[in-house]
């Protein structure tokens, strides 16, 4: 098995070495400034900031040809059946489209599309969340690199040389929501401040004008006076080892008290774990509890906008949700372990406004006694320059100026 892995690595390295000349030659090829490509989450999902931008451009920019690039047949069929421009990343059409595109919109990495054919496109890093945690170069430099063996460090450097389309990609601009985060983005992405655009996140536009999702409508009809709570913890490294995070496993969780608090205080509790943790074994059955999966809604942020209270730990969804001005309960149940073994934090956790709890008993007390409070205008302004649902428009106008369209 180890020999097969080594053989595949050798083949991949040889392939990378052979492709390198064409990668650099791409910079000399003409690009169509009016052709923009979009992708999300390693080509596997139709979601997040890239989706919001793609749909905005489709509806509002007749002078631009947007194309969604995907690696997922289900995403391809969905968009194709709707008449939306889409191509499979590894197809001839997908490679040709990426090679001609004037701009590429990225949510996670160039692997969202066909990364080998983007050299020369204007790289718009929408990214997928401002937040507490060290990211990109900072995560490598301050957290991962010291733990690497000499051989691992050599592999990282070799990969940067052999596969620049994966590991050393240009970043022409990066989206940000507020000046507070600019210094962290500049450091993590190794950019000058003028490359960090404080135009807002496209996906947050939905918080202001999204349609109500069917699942919300269904539960609102069933519980017309209830407050809707959504619990959205971030994922942990253990997920990559086959151990998805389950916030209900330990931390003082008592199902009897949990159900009693929901019933007596007229709450409905929606659990939405990170999609990396979708296989978590959560066995809770109650009419006021729903374990949410992606098939239950069309757009996550259109779902979130109808929630009354957010509970989270270290997720960047905190910074999105506060735009609604509603309460957030911070629940870093495993704070010490997370910051020491998972991801160190870029700034003091207490910079975030919101009542904090450290186990389920404290959380039940907060819900029972309604100790939560709305997000203040000062807190929102601290993390957001704009609060208007116009991020897609601003980014489009900004990019057109950059591309001279």
N, C-alpha and C positions, 0 to 999 in steps of 0.2 A: 504493500500500500504506500509506504514511504517512497519507494523507488518510482512508483507511478506519479506521485506528487512532484518529485524532483524532475522527472521527465517532462511533465506538463509545464513546469516553471522554466525549464530550458527552452522548450518550444516557444513559450510566450515571449521570453527574452529575445530569442532570435527573430521572432516576428516583429517585436518592437524595434529592434535594431534595423531591420530591413525597411520599416515604415518611416523611420525618422527623417530621411531626406525629403519624402513627400510632405510630411508634417510642416517642415520649414518652407518648402516650396509653396504651400497653400497661401502664405502671406503675400505672395506676388499675384495671386489670382484676383480678378475683379469680383466684387460683391454687390448685391442688389440691396440698396439702402431701404427699399420698400418691402423687402421680404424679411419677416421676423419669425423666428422659430421659438417654440415653448416646450418645456418638459418639466416633469416633477417626480421627485422621490425615486430616482434611479430608473425612471421610465416605467415604473410599475403602477402609478396611480394618476388619476385625473383630479387634482386637488391643489389646495394651498394658493400661495401668491401667484404662481404662474397661471393657474386656471383663471383667477380673477382678472389678470391682465389680458389673457387670451380672449376671454369673453367680452371684455370692454372694447378691445381693438376690433373684434368681429362686428360689434354693434355700432361703433362710433367712428371708425376710421376707414372710410372707403378707399383712401389712398394707400393703405397698407394691406399687404397680403400676409395674414397670420397663418401659421401651420403648426399644429400640435404634433410633436414627435414622441412616439411611445415604443416600449418594448413589450407591451401587454396586449394580447389579442382582444381581450374583452374591452379595453379602453378604445382600441382601434374600431371595433365593430360599433360601439356606442356612438362615437363621433361620426363615423361614416354614415350610419343610418340616419343621423340628424342632419346630414348634409354639410357638416363642418369639415374644413380642410385638415387632414390628418395623414400621417405616414408612419409606417413601421421603421424603427431606427436602423435596422440592419438591411432593409430592402434597398434596391437600387434607387427608388424614389427618395427614401429617407436620407441616404448618403448624398445624393445630388442636391437635395433641398438644403441640408446643413452646409454643404460646400458653397452654395450660392448666397446663403442668408447674410444680410447686412447686420442683423442683431440677433442675439441668442439670450433668452430669459431663463435663468437658472434658479431653482428652488433649493437644491441640495448640492449638486456638483454637475460638471459637464456630462456625467454618466446619466443624467436625466434624459439626454438625447443621444446622438451619435458623436461622442466626444472627439473622435479622430478627425472629424471633418469641419471643425469649428475654428481652426486657427486663421485669424483674419477677420472674423465676425466681431462686432462690438459686444463685449460680454457684460450683460446686465445681471448682476447677482442680486436677485430679489431676496434670497436667503429665506429661512423659515422660522426666525424668531430672535428678537432681542432678548437679553436676559442676564441672569446671574452668572452663568457658567463660562469658564474659559473656553475659547473656541479656536479652531484652526491652528495657526502658528503658535499662539500662546499656549494652547493645550499641549501641543507637541513639546514646546520648549520648557514649559514650567511643570508639566505633570508626567508626560509619557517618556520623553527623551532620557531623563535620569534613570529610568527603570529598564531601558533597553540594554541588551548585551552588545558587545562590540560587533557581533555578526548581524544583529538586528539593525544597528545603526548603519552598517555597510549596505544592507538590503534597502533601507530607506533612501539612501543616497543614490544607489544604483537604479532604483525605480524612478526617481526624479529625472535621471538622465535618459533612461530607456523609454519611459512612458510619460512624457511631459503633458500629454493631453489628459492624463488623470491626476498628475501630482504637481504640476508646475504651470498652472493655467493663468492667463492674464485675467485681471479684474479691472475692467474699464470704469465701472461704477458699482456701488453697493447701496442698497436701500436701508434706510434708518427711520425711526419714528420720532426721535427727539435728540437734542444736542447732548443730553446726559450720556448717551451711549456712544457718541462719536469717538471718544478717545479709546474705548474698548475695541470698536470695529477697526480703527486705524491700526491698532497694535495687532489684533488677531489676524486681519487680512493683509497687513503690511501695506497700507494705503496712505496717501496724503489726504488731509481733511476734505479737500475739494472733490475728491472721488467718492465721498460718502454723502449721498443725497438724502436730506431730511425731508422727504416727500411723503412719508407714511407707508404703511403696508397695504397692498391691494386687497388682500383678503378681508381687511377690517372695514372696507366699504360696505360689505354685506351686513355688518352690524347696524348700519343706518338705513338700509333699504332692501334687505333680503326678504324673501317670502317665507311665511311660516311653513315649517316642514310638517308633513302628514303625521309623523309620530307625536309631535308636540300637540297638534290639533286633536289627535285621538285622546291623549291624556288630559288635555284641558277640558274636553267634553266630559270625561269621566270624573275629574276632580276640579270643578270650576273655580273653587276658592283657594285652592292649595298654592303654597309657594313651591316653586320648582328649584331644586338644588342639583347642581352638577359637580361631580367629583372627578378631577382630571390630574392624576399624579403623572410625573415624568417617568421615563423608563430608566432602568438601571443596567449596568454592564452585565449583570448576571443573565440578562435576557439572551446575550450572545452565547452563553454557556448552556442554554436550554432551560433556564429557570426564570420564567417571566415574573414580573413584580405583581404581587397580590397584596394590596393595602389592607385587605380584610383578614389577612393571615397574621394574627398576633396584634401587637400594639394595643392590647386591651379591648379588642372588639368583642362585644356582647350582643348577639343577635336579638335576644329578648328585649333588652333595653332599647336597642336600635329601632326595632319595630314599634315599640311603645311610644318613643319620641316622635316618630313619623306620624303615627295615628293621632295622638293627642294634640299635636301642634299643626296638623294639616299640612304636612310636607309630602312631596314626591321626590324620591332620590334617584337620580340618573348617574350610574357609574360609567364613565368613559375613560378607560385606560388608554395609554399610548398604543398605537397600532402595532408597535414591536411586541407589546405584551398581550396581544389579542388571544393568546392561548392560555392565559391564566385561568386556573381552575377555581372559579368563583361560584359557589353553590349557595345562593341566597334566593329564597322564594318568598315573595310578598307582593301584594297587589300595588303597593306604593314604592316598589323598587324595580328598576329596570337596568340590566346590564347591557349597555348600548354597544352595538357593533356597526361597522360601516354600511352594512346593507339596510340599515333602518332610516337613513337620511340620504339626501342628495348632496348637501353642502354642510360641512361641519359648522361653519361659522353662522350659517342661517339657523342652524339648530341652537347654537350657543346663545344667540341674541335673545331668545325667548326664555332663558333661564333667569331666575331671580337672585340666586346666590351661587357663587363659585367657591369650591374648595380645591386647593391645589397645594403642592409642596415647593418644587423647584422649577416648575414649568413656565415657559415664556407666555403661556396663555394668560397668566396674570396681567401682563402689560396690555394685552389685547382687550380683555374683559373689562378693565377699569374704564375704558372709553364709554361704557354704558352708564357709568356712575353708580353702579350697584355694589352690594357688599361682596367682599372676598374674605374668606377664612383661610389663613395660612396654616397648613398642617404638615410641617416637616418632621414626621414621626421618627425618622431615622437620621436626623441632622448630622450627628457626630460621625456616623459611619459613612454617610454620603459624601461629606466634604473631605474626609480623609482617604477614602478608598475609591470613590466614584469620580466626582468632578469637583475640583476646587472652585470657589466662588470669586467673582471679580470685584464684588463690593459687599458691604455689610448687609446681611439678610434683612436687618431692621430698617433699611432704607425703604422697604416696601410697606405701605400703609395697610393695616388690616389686623384684626384680632388673631393672635397665634395660639395654636393648641399643639400638644405634644403626644397625645394619645387619644383613643376613641372616647375615653371617659370625659376628658376635657372638651372634646368636640360635642358630645351629647349635652354637656352643661351649657355650652354656648347656644346650641340650637334650642334647647328647652327654655332658656331664659332670654332668648333673642338678644344676645349681647353683641351681635354683629352690627355693622354700621355702613352707610353708603360711602363709596369712594369720594373723597373731596375734590373740588376743582383744582386745588393746589397740587394734590398728588397726581392727578391726570396731567396737568400742565408740566409737571416735572419730567414725565416720560414721553409726552407727545407734544409736538409743535402744532399739529393740526388735529381737529376734532370735528370733521365735517363730511366724511364719506366721499372725499374727492381725490383720494390717493392715486387711483388709476389715471385720472385726467392729468394730474400734476406730472406724473412720471412720463406719460406719453408726450406731453408738451416739452418737457425737459429733454427727452431723448431725441425728439425731432430737431430741437435746436442743435444738439450735439452732432447729429448726422446731416445737418443742413438740409432738412426736408421742408 
